[in-house]
């Protein structure tokens, strides 16, 4: 009898889906005659409503609260990547060990790029260019080959503005953090908040991740460590109202910068992406303006990172990429693909767990780290 | 999830099908595509190479043998290879003779250990066990707090102490014995596989609690690094199985293929959603069917059986065949189906769904207008929609917050479906002289499945047609 259930299920689902799709197609260019469900305008939440509370961290206590020894001087990305180099130098050592450029050289080069998650499309492009230059006699030995590849990759990363946009003027700047689950948004905010406070800005962290259990506690710990203020809401509450409250609070107190955390979400969940759009809109309802929307990408991410960049970019106008966990064995090559394909610059790199372990992205170092011998 | 991989392989398969002769050049082209498809799906480079070599050998063999349908043989080689890689048995959990059964969770930062610890606890609870969770992640701020909150949600106690992870874990073990809990799940801090100090710490935790099962949590979106990470953790901890997290996104899951191939340990569980019960045992054989575009029928059936009330469903099916299926019945069945899971995930499990449908982002909310329309009808209208005239239409549209056009379309498509079902019902009964389904009814279990291509409503302008199920391979 099993198949009866199936027939039913298949039919009902197929029918339901077909109706949905037909309706969607028809309403794609919304005609004036057709009534579409209109999203009710978002009323700016009242400050203090929606169960948000303000917590202030007394900046005086910071020194005692910080548990880990604070590394203030940004560590070099190259140093951090030292551990990961061994594997790569093996591949390139083989290429350099030969007197000429052989089929094996190409295979090894390709494998190294693929292993770094650069992606098969971009790898093909890079190698096709190189092959042409070898054919034309411009590149003749293995050393030149590696050099040419590095130069090419650097050139593709050149010229991007990697600074974090901050606009002086009335109203706080809002930097919003988005990304899939578990990439390190909250940790990144903690580190960045600390650095911004150190550089003399006043900072407020808005705990817009109201979904994950204890996410606000995690951010609270970071706020305490860095001497930033914190606005949080009830677990399961409306993230936009938390962010809105954060911005209003910052405006009232003349705080320069609001770092808005959001819950991790898979970019395929349309309702959650819609929620994120709303957070982005509401953040600018009052006196704040969103000057950065940073997509946090885990260095271990594979080709799915491209889908993440496309979807989050479309929903929230991403202005920069933060690549985290680059101190592990993953090379983070997908951010190279993201920047090349979507033109979204990589701005920050997370290379460790202590509060100072967030450094500006340096394309030369990034490429060198991939090619170091 | 695996859609893109299966789509691309499907494309290759289609092109090869029916090719009378296969040259080595053909094989080269095909191999390049297979390779790209696998790499795009984040299958590990080394694994791709060995897989491609094996497929290639078989393909060349097929090309040389000049057999009748060499294309079919290449297709078979691809299928065999994928099934072999993913294949194997579902990991069966056996419980320690002297409780508690200890489970250790390990993985990189952000892979989802804490969430999956709670999900696993909920799973054990559903199996009639009494788990205890231990929060040994003292690294990440508020990690223990997160575990406690999740523990409250699933009503499972959580033990932790702010000392050090190793002693927390062994005290947790004592605590489980004292409380008579028969499963102990130890959540640990995320760590990088190259962090020697942290790897030593997790090894010590493992020595202290002597786990019966050590699970490595891997993010389904992981790229090439998955293999390196898995190898490193396996070398330190002897991994028993993998928990694949965040499998509900569109990640192609090549990491899953690779890890299984490289460390030889199965994927034990998969996490398929944000809710704590979105967690299931991983069935490799079903997953390979899913990759190969055959759908995940078994899971679908299982979920259907769980959700549907049998008598009701049989009654509805009978009505369906008689062509007496009303909008009321439809509404009822839709409620049942909602219990099975999200529409998107169900679609993914169905065999032979065209790309347009699989790729379509369907939210359960999208069904709301349909529901609203039907609910705005009177019982009489639901029984016989053909009485719906102009003024009724306007009333229904107003009542449901939709347009007259929406109502019209729904009624028309429903009518088409009814007609189709009637035909099928006749066809299904020998001796009634109905038309036989043209295709898609081959020896698959569950034969007699409707050929959706015959469903005129679904071929309505603007909607992607639903082709029939592919013939069994």
Interface residues (C-beta under 8 A of the other chain):
Chain A: X1 X2 X3 X4 X5 X6 X7 X8 X9 X10 X11 X12 X13 X14 X15 X16 X17 X18 X19 X20 X21 X22 X23 X24 X25 X26 X34 X35 X37 X83 X84 X87 X111 X114 X115 X116 X117 X119 X120 X121 X180 X181 X182 X183 X184 X187 X211 X212 X213 X214 X215 X217 X218 X220 X221 X222 X235 X266 X267 X268 X270 X271 X298 X299 X300 X301 X302 X303 X304 X305 X307 X308 X325 X327 X328 X329 X330 X331 X333 X334 X353
Chain B: X35 X36 X39 X40 X41 X42 X45 X108 X109 X110 X111 X112 X139 X140 X141 X142 X143 X145 X146 X147 X148 X149 X150 X153 X192 X193 X194 X195 X219 X221 X222 X223 X224 X225 X226 X228 X229 X232 X246 X248 X249 X250 X251 X252 X254 X255 X274 X297 X300 X301 X304 X305 X308 X310 X313 X314 X316 X317 X320 X330 X333 X334 X337 X340 X343 X344 X346 X347 X350 X357 X360 X361 X362 X363 X365 X366 X367 X369 X370 X401 X402 X403 X405 X406 X409 X410 X413 X414 X417 X421 X445 X446 X447 X448 X449 X450 X452 X455 X457 X458 X460 X462 X463 X464 X466
